[in-house]
């Protein structure tokens, strides 16, 4: 079970509900997953992922699955009560396979990120912003982080600030 830091308000309000998943599972952005008593079952897995953990905030609005792979890349997938993955986030010493995390949204992300390159503010961060897809990435001294979400799919009571 990965170690969970208590540095942010969202993590500080996390309830005692921490359920070990039956195995590694990362659903793609926009996919629907089945939430069982043992965790989130998905047909789309990242290779080398360790056992994942399902967390739920005390307000029940935010629920996420967190796991880390052999390279210490931590991935979170945020799941609505209906089982839709409305957001994913990552951080670690390397970049995860973003194509796997974004699934069917990856080609759109790649096109919009390429189009934004001439106007980019720097080499170390990027942002794709549209009405139906948001992706932010950052790199700083072997610390890769990012998050992607579907604005129209955010559950009631959840904002982009909740996606860490």
Secondary structure, DSSP 8 states (H G I E B T S, - for coil): -------SHHHHTEEEEEEE-SS-----TT-B-EEETTEEE-S---TTB---EEEEETTSS-EEEEEEBTT--EEEEEE-TTSBEEEEEEEESS---HHHHHGGGHHHHHHHHHHHGGG-S-TTEEEEE-SS-EEEEEE-SS-EEEEEE-GGG--TT--GGG--
